Every structure is written in C-alpha cells, then in structure tokens.
Amino acid sequence: MKVLVVGGGGREHALVWKIAQSPRVKKIFCAPGNAGIAKLANCVPIGAAEIDKLLDFARDEQIDLTVVGPEDPLSKGIVDRFEEAGMRVFGASQKAARIESSKSFAKAIMEKYGIPTAKGRTFTRLAQAQAYVKKMGAPLVIKADGLAAGKGVIVCSTEKMALDALKQIMVDREFGEAGDRVVVEECLVGEEASFLAFTDGKTVLPLPSSQDHKPVFDDDKGLNTGGMGAYSPAPVVDGYIHQRIMNEVMIPMVRGMAAEGCPYKGVLYAGLMIDRDSIKVLEFNGRFGDPEAQPLLVRLQNDIIPVIEAIIDERLDTCRLEIDPRASVCVVMASGGYPGKYKKGLEITGIDAANRMRDVVVFHAGTRSDGKSILSDGGRVLGVTALGDTVELAIKKAYQAVAKINWKDVHYRSDIGKKALVRMQAVPRVGIVMGSDSDLKVMEAALGIFKKFGIPIEMTVASAHRSPQRAAEYAVSARQRGLKAIIAGAGHAAHLAGVLAAHTTLPVIGVPIDSSCLQGLDALLSTVQMPPGIPVATVSIGKPGAKNAAILAVQIMAASDDALNARLETFKKEMAAQVEKKAEKLRDYR
C-alpha cells in the first residue's frame, strides 16, 4: 500500500511515524513534510492547501490512501475532491469541517442539539459586537470565526481588552478573512481538557483523554499559541467525566451532524472546560490536535491503517482500540519570540541523542535539512515526546530529552503536566465501596454529587461475604488515609455496610442496591438491621439512595467546613429554583 500524508508539522510527523509501523504500508509520501518526516517518508514539495497538485500527484503515484492532517485543506474541500476522483481519503468533508472552520456554525449545532457550551453570540458588524460586549461585561472571550492557526481566541479580563480584541480581529484584520465574523462568549472557568475520538459518522470510538497547554509561558501566562505541550491521560477526565463527555458531547455532535446532512467522518476533537461536575465545549476541531496527536499516537498500540479504513468504509463498529497503559508527555520546543516574530535557519543540536533514549520520540514540527544539519524553520520546532509508567515519570523523561537538544534562543515551557500532578496529589475524603463492580451504574449517582462539590473520592470493590478480610482492612485504614466518611453499596442480603462500620469510627452510609427479585428490600433490611453500637445510616434504595448518601456525606463534612457549607446552601437554593421553574410551567394549565 502507498500512503500520502498531507501536512508538514508535528502532527503529521506523528501520523507518518504511526503509519510506518503498519506491515501493510510499503511506501509513504508526505506533502510537504519536514526534516524529521524525511527519515520515514518521501517528502514532496507541494503545499498542504494545493489541492489540485496533491490530487494530480496522488493519481500519478497511484496512491492507495491519503491521510489529511491540517485543518486548512479540510476546510477547502480536499476530501470531497479526492472522493469525487475515486481516491480513498481520510478526513472530514468540507461541510463537516465547518465545525472548525466556522465557530458560528459549531455554535449553532451545539445550541440546536443541546450540547453544553458557553453563552454567546455571533456578529458581522463591529458596532453590534461592541454593544454586546458592554452589555455582557468582562471577563469575555473573543473568537475569530474562521481558521487562525489556533491563535484566533483572545481571553479578555476587562471590557477594554474585549473592545481592543474586536478591533484587532474585525478592523485590523490580524487573522484575515477569519475575522469576517466574531463570536463573543462568556469566559468559562475550570480546567481545560482535549477529548478526541475516531468516528465514521455513526460509531464513536474515543481515544484517551489529553490536555494541551496553549499559553506561551509557564503557569498559563502570555499569548495563546498553537500549543506548547500536551500529556495523556488527563486526570481531570476520570471514568465518570469520560462517560458524560461521550453521552453529552461526542455522540450528540456526531448524531447532530448526520441529521444536518453533513455526516462527520474522521477524528473529532472537542476542547472542553471542566469545572467540578460542569462540562462545556470551548471548541470543536475537525482533525487530530497538534500537539495532542503526539502523546496520543505513541499510546495507540493498534495498527492505525485498519482503523482508518474502517472509518472510510463506515464499519468502525468492528474496531477496538488498544491503548498503552503508560502515560505520555509532549514538550514543544519553540523558536525564541514565538508566537510573535522569530528567526529561522538556526542549527539544532542533540536531536539524535534525545531519540536514542528509550521510550522517547522527537517529532519535528518546523524543521528543514541543510546537508547533514537540521535547521529551525517555524515557530513550533520540535515536540519531544516520552512514555512513562506514571505522568510524573513521563514528564521527567521528556525534560531529560529536552535538555539534550539546543539551538539559539530556544524556548519551552517547564511546567507541562503540572496540573496532572497537582490533581493526582489530592487526598480522597470519601471512600465508596461496592459489593460488585456491577453496582457502579447505581453508585455513579453519588459520583455526580461529589463532583459538584469538588470532593475527591476513591472507589473499590469488597464483599462482606466473599472477601470479608478485604472489607475489614479497608475500614481499619480509612481514617489514617484521610477519609471522612464511607459509602457502602451492595445488593441482595449483603452486610457490607455493617462489616465496614464494625471496623471504623468513621460514619458509614449504606446504599441498598435493587439487584434481586425482592427489588432491594432484602438489601435494605440487611443494611439497616445493625446490632446496637454499630450504626449505619441508610437513606433510600438504588440511585436515589446513592445520590442522597453523597449529599448526607457532604452535610456531615460541612459541619466543620464553612466553604463546603456555603456550597451546600447554594445547592439548596438551586434545587428550590428548579421547583419554582416547574411550578411556573404548570401555571399555564390554569
């Protein structure tokens, strides 16, 4: 098989690197490629947006499969052109690629299909946009509607900054035609994450979570860039949040696009803002992220060619992804001055030394060859990517490799992955113990509450009957490990909550699970009928019980935590407001 990869950045190097591992691939071409890609593929001097030339080349070389990396050719219809010519091509159609090339289009789709996103409006006239800014007040986010190489999003902490951003986009035309329209949005708070999935327009097959670092300097300071580094997995996306992203964002978007007559095939990228239990979409991209592709593709253990072909043929439901359980980190090494003015043509040393390290790959983004020398040829120059058993070890290895590479005025962030380390150091305050992993669907109701209140938890499985010693050991060590309460969920005539309560002085809340023909009454009786001196709280059966157990645990902890108590008061007011809304609707029936 002959494969053509379109593009010449770090994402495309990662794609070429992955494609080269397939036994089905005999020859790879890349247009235009770079110095690193040239070691794995034949680089062709055709720009990624020169669709006519790319199509002629693919015909002449009898290319079997074309893989499109960047957003620009996708937005210009390269997939449509290749398909019309009978060529097999991987990527989103021009209509589908509008989810990235037009932020207003993406906004409309999200609003129509109930996908959570920031409140905002789209404008074509400066005066109207300015009036909206003054009405909304800061902080705000101003976005150029079209493609701007990842730089057309300006976060504004003051009204003046927002008005200046509108002028920069709509008057000064800093992003060209991308500024014909602007989107003005509320500024969301929380932690960002990237969520990518393969889709054939029907099936959605998620990749691991990841997190990009857009600002140029440490601690997220400075101008936004195309991305200064990324890591995977992102701890902010745990199992509970992962499933909600699939159900509330990815699947609805794929279904919505199909319903709108522009089915989405390729890699769907959602940039998300996560704040406790709140998930909102910042943006959609119509391709692999860069630099997210680098840490994701080094973790993907599948041969990528069968996955790509299954997407083209709309049979992705036959595929499963195999993911390396280790963490990965990519540190972007950039030219001094980026994302502003920077010099090109500077000689880079140490790349081979870094590549010789085990589980390290140096992906080229902006490089070119000059004889035996490698020269800088862009803003983002290299993506040094490493695998490690933990995020911490992957970070350490990536920066060890970075230290081997140098050129004049090289710049990189020193804190890639720091947010993951901080989040992973959080001490769980509540333990959730289940009699079986099949109880997870019920106990997820408790997870949602703890997310809402920002309380870190831990989960495990222990049986009162099959592993009583494990249950007892868990309870005995709970207080020493920092837990403040334990929630025990079990079905049938289980005595899990009682076993735990007998071995700890922490409050234990039992959740009877309706898993038997007695609809949970047996579990209810087994949970509440404790001997004197072994108290166990029980609030209700099944999912309502799990939710109430979590709220009760929060209330117990809030007795000595003023900040938590304040959140509880807000929570109570929100519930009351929801009742008022429902009552208002019923008034129409009078």
PyMOL commands that set and color helices and strands:
alter all, ss='L'
color gray80, all
select helices_A, chain A and resi 10-19+37-39+51-60+71-75+78-84+98-101+103-112+126-136+159-171+176-179+218-220+239-259+293-299+304-312+316-318+351-355+391-402+418-424+437-453+468-478+496-501+521-528+542-558+562-589
alter helices_A, ss='H'
color red, helices_A
select strands_A, chain A and resi 2-7+27-32+42-43+65-68+89-90+120-123+140-144+153-156+182-186+191-199+204-206+211-212+215-217+221-224+229-232+266-275+278-285+327-334+347-348+360-364+367-370+373-376+380-388+430-434+457-461+485-491+508-513+537-538
alter strands_A, ss='S'
color yellow, strands_A
deselect
rebuild
show_as cartoon
